[in-house]
Amino acid sequence: MGSARSRPNPISSKALRRYALLSLMVLLVGCGLTMLNLFLYEHDFASRCLLYLGEKALLVHDGKPPRLENMGFSSPPFPHFFVLLANNPFVATAFVGGMMITVAMLSLYRGLTKRYISMPLFSVLLCYLLLSPLSLFLFAQQLPDGILMGLLLLSYYHLFKYSEQEISYDLFLFGLLSAFLFLTKFQAVAVVPMFGIVLAAKYGRRHPLKGLAVLLTSLFPVIFISLSWCYLNWVFLGDPLYFLTHWNALTDTTSSISSLDLQPRDLEAGIKATIHFFTQNMPILLPYVLTGIWIFAPQDRPKKDMALPVFLTPMVFLLAHYMTTSTAMNQDLLLLFVATAVSIRIYCREQMGDSLFKGIFTLTMAISLVMSFWLPCSHNGSEEQLFCQVLTGERKHGNLTPYRRLLDRIRSQDHILMDDTSNYPLVFMTQEPKKFILPYEYEFEMILAAPQHFVRYIIVSDTSSQDRILGRYPLASVGIVPDFSLIGQFGNMYLYEASIQKGHGLHNTRLHEYMASK
Amino acid sequence: MSVSGFPSEQKGRQQLGSILLEQGKITKKQLEDALKIQKEKGGRLGWLLLSLGYISRLDLFAALARHFSLTFVLYSPELVNLIDARLTAKLNISEINTYHVIPISFKDGVLKVATDYPNHPDTDEFCRQRFHAKKIEYILVTDLDLMKLVQKIYGQELIDQSINGLFYRNPQESAYSVFTKRQVVFLAFFFYLSLAWFYYDATSFLITVFSFCQLVFFVTVSYKLVLSLAGARHEQRHIVTKDEVEALDDKTLPVYTVLVPVYKEPEVIHVLVDSLKKMDYPQGKLDIILLLEEDDRMTLEAAKKASPPGNWRFIIVPDALPKTKPKACNYGVFFSRGELLTIYDAEDIPETDQLKKAVVGFQKHGESCACLQAALNYFNANENIITKLFTLEYSYWFDYLLPGLDRFQLPIPLGGTSNHFRVKILKDLGAWDPYNVTEDADLGIRACANGYKVGIINSTTFEEANSRYGNWLRQRSRWIKGYMQTFLVYNRHPIKMLRTIGIVNWLSFQLFIGGAPLLFLVTPIAWAIFIYWLFTHSTSLDPFFPPLVLYIGLFNLLIGNFMGIYLNMLAVYRRGMFQLLPSALLNPLYWLLGHSVSAYKALWQLFSKPFYWEKTEHGISKIKT
């Protein structure tokens, strides 16, 4: 070939420095959150969500056999992706949280330098990010909620931008983000049509074809992805709607509120629950309420088109949650309301006009910040409360104590029959999934029919309606399982040991023989 | 220097305008009009009068002969016989083109030359030095006659250089050999190895093959997504603004050569002729050359009928194989006079300010920029489903993907027309490869491989989208075959190329030029496997899809097809072609029934007739411009 000169690609040193600084910050914050998680774990605390994700990752990596399908298809897959990569839920959650905190800090700093927000507001928001127990709990322990928050904030950003500048990049990204919303929390998909319709209506007035195009572009990704998810459910589980039929079990098991507020799942009940949620948490939601007043109050200046749908997003999500589950919403998602209010405050700053309103907004943010220290600690039975108590030393041990006590009673390496729908913390805490016979395995049903020949221990949970062992042996919650004797009750778990002591080698041999024959 | 290169009239001589007036060739009003244009835009008066259609070529040169007191002769076989071959042997074609001179005879220190540029500042000195002449005597001929003389005298060399010039310059860059010896050996070895592997362990072999294909698809989809986002992000960025174009001084614009290679297109040639007449560029600085094949009288007559301005040139390309567009363009380059050059097809409708945008673009990109690619799109987008899908594809390619490549300064595969070149660099690179049926893509890669930049400009040329399936297939199979050829050429020394252009550019090249045909070929197999499993739920294929391969395959099936559709949806926004959006849903079918079928045809032709140029029929659209 002729004279040859290689050309360097255009990544400037300034950009490299910026990326290096960003990476360093993510690393620092991520490490901090990881250390926090490890500290909490040492004191027997970890959120159910973390344990659930950790257990699924363990089954994928070390299951029988190791494969992706072991994690099941009832939960949205996107949070699992990070945990699978890191193979450690503490690290994965911490670094994803670290990235979000870093990006949020930098965005706020940029807002400050460009005078979108004042210094007092910046300070309050920074404290909220770094010091609020709700925030720490969200970013350190609640990966799906953290990702949901990040995705929604990004969606707001691109929606506002598209509404102003009409660059297809923003619409395109919004579409992709909406698909990820579905893959993070199924209920979040309820907000997507709202945005699509508002955008379509805006453009449809003067250009009907464009309105239709915008509607299709914004809805297509979430429709396609949800159909793809149905397809995957069908391929691996034989039922395309498996994730819908098992939805309730998921939220039961990963809710941060351990007591269930049982309620009928319909619109009326949903609205009631939403109102109750608001009144219960009003101090934290003050900025959001104030923003609502601004949006609905008549004014001279026209408001941005996307302000109302963005404002309604947390409400729609909340309503969708209450209409589809029977549990209260996690407290950390209160931050979604606060973040939404802040987003509107920033994007609609010019329409908000006078500094009085902005000053009041800052004041409500300060109140919300203070209440975020108090409110979680006052909500009995919530993980947020336990988190605060363990963190401050008010409690020496957390929610994992019953599990530890149970595991201490299991002295041998023999197999354990268990349904991990609610008892997944045990699998995670042993870090030995092969020790357990779990529903994901083909042999589960067979072993369930005659466990005395195959396993030494059985663990039954009496709080989960979906525990298959309890379903097979309904008297297990009162100490009766044929050929097994109750060793003890640990929290809501019952531990049984096989009664045929001299034959315990026999049933293990049979299991090993059976496994070997496969 | 203008197209003709004529300098200012010397003092003491009767002015050209007055000569023509005196001869009754022009009216006073016509002269005033021409002088007004000359004042505003520059250019030579005689050529302006010619381009406006006020005088004929003969009139112009006859007047010039009188102005310079020269003998004016027309081309004839007797003139050719007078030319001393020993003298012409001392010149090459490039020098003739540069100095506008053909030596006729040399006696007693007096060199007689034929010229169409009697007072060229360098000709005299050049001739004195080259031929050791004491005195130069000029005989005036028209520019077309000078061209005819060149074709007559150097005809064989011209056609040889047009066809094999690149091969002589650097055989390694020519697709003359479809496969090099090394590649044949490598392929044979690879084939043997594959057979042996398949024989001893078919399962692991098939797993490897499936894995590789899935991985390439996955990487390609991800890569295109990144590029599309980069392209979409700067959707409203204007590489060349309207203000920059308006700030150009017509007087300082360079001469621009426009090559129009046509073959059997009498129905549509008038489209381009009409478009070029409307170009916002001083006609005196346009060097438009229509390249016609020797056996194509119909298009020649149709072109003449379209009444092109008198300063346009028609060049008849001698009949020789391969009969391809790049060969014709190479032939035309010998006669080009511009500093910049572009190519248009017969049915093209470029935006009127495209040439000026290219001028600005070259100023901005700097001397290392070899080429600028304008966007291509279709005027008959809504005609039928084929044109809709084609338009979506092109819109995505030129409005999002190429800008993405441009943002990252990655190699840009050029489109078929509306490539704007710096002529000097074009010649340095060896111009087009006549043996490559996508000579444009090949040239873009060659420019990159030689360290030059290829960029884009925000201007569009509208073409006719193929509205018939068979015609579309022919065109697409040629393009894919060309990609295969280009891939083979630039993988003759892959390590050397990698070291030259860097890992990122190299990977980009492999994915675009090699990955595309591979994926087209593999797609039907993947769909067949999927449909087979869907209907039978057979587990016979399970051993060939271990978990990781299965997961990537599922990802490709779902997300790959999703991206194909979604990126096509994106394509409607820049141009506001929202009515095309629902057609994007048919993208997977477009791939399967269009690209994949073409790819197999291309593969077959790569071995059976690699240089065969599938002629695309134009002028069949029901929508007239």
Boltz contact constraints between the chains, C-beta under 6 A:
constraints:
  - contact:
      token1: [A, 1]
      token2: [B, 449]
      max_distance: 6.0
  - contact:
      token1: [A, 2]
      token2: [B, 450]
      max_distance: 6.0
  - contact:
      token1: [A, 4]
      token2: [B, 450]
      max_distance: 6.0
  - contact:
      token1: [A, 4]
      token2: [B, 451]
      max_distance: 6.0
  - contact:
      token1: [A, 4]
      token2: [B, 500]
      max_distance: 6.0
  - contact:
      token1: [A, 5]
      token2: [B, 451]
      max_distance: 6.0
  - contact:
      token1: [A, 6]
      token2: [B, 500]
      max_distance: 6.0
  - contact:
      token1: [A, 6]
      token2: [B, 501]
      max_distance: 6.0
  - contact:
      token1: [A, 6]
      token2: [B, 502]
      max_distance: 6.0
  - contact:
      token1: [A, 9]
      token2: [B, 409]
      max_distance: 6.0
  - contact:
      token1: [A, 9]
      token2: [B, 504]
      max_distance: 6.0
  - contact:
      token1: [A, 10]
      token2: [B, 409]
      max_distance: 6.0
  - contact:
      token1: [A, 67]
      token2: [B, 547]
      max_distance: 6.0
  - contact:
      token1: [A, 68]
      token2: [B, 551]
      max_distance: 6.0
  - contact:
      token1: [A, 167]
      token2: [B, 235]
      max_distance: 6.0
  - contact:
      token1: [A, 168]
      token2: [B, 232]
      max_distance: 6.0
  - contact:
      token1: [A, 168]
      token2: [B, 235]
      max_distance: 6.0
  - contact:
      token1: [A, 168]
      token2: [B, 570]
      max_distance: 6.0
  - contact:
      token1: [A, 168]
      token2: [B, 573]
      max_distance: 6.0
  - contact:
      token1: [A, 169]
      token2: [B, 232]
      max_distance: 6.0
  - contact:
      token1: [A, 169]
      token2: [B, 233]
      max_distance: 6.0
  - contact:
      token1: [A, 172]
      token2: [B, 232]
      max_distance: 6.0
  - contact:
      token1: [A, 172]
      token2: [B, 570]
      max_distance: 6.0
  - contact:
      token1: [A, 209]
      token2: [B, 578]
      max_distance: 6.0
  - contact:
      token1: [A, 209]
      token2: [B, 579]
      max_distance: 6.0
  - contact:
      token1: [A, 210]
      token2: [B, 578]
      max_distance: 6.0
  - contact:
      token1: [A, 213]
      token2: [B, 578]
      max_distance: 6.0
  - contact:
      token1: [A, 213]
      token2: [B, 581]
      max_distance: 6.0
  - contact:
      token1: [A, 216]
      token2: [B, 581]
      max_distance: 6.0
  - contact:
      token1: [A, 217]
      token2: [B, 569]
      max_distance: 6.0
  - contact:
      token1: [A, 224]
      token2: [B, 562]
      max_distance: 6.0
  - contact:
      token1: [A, 228]
      token2: [B, 558]
      max_distance: 6.0
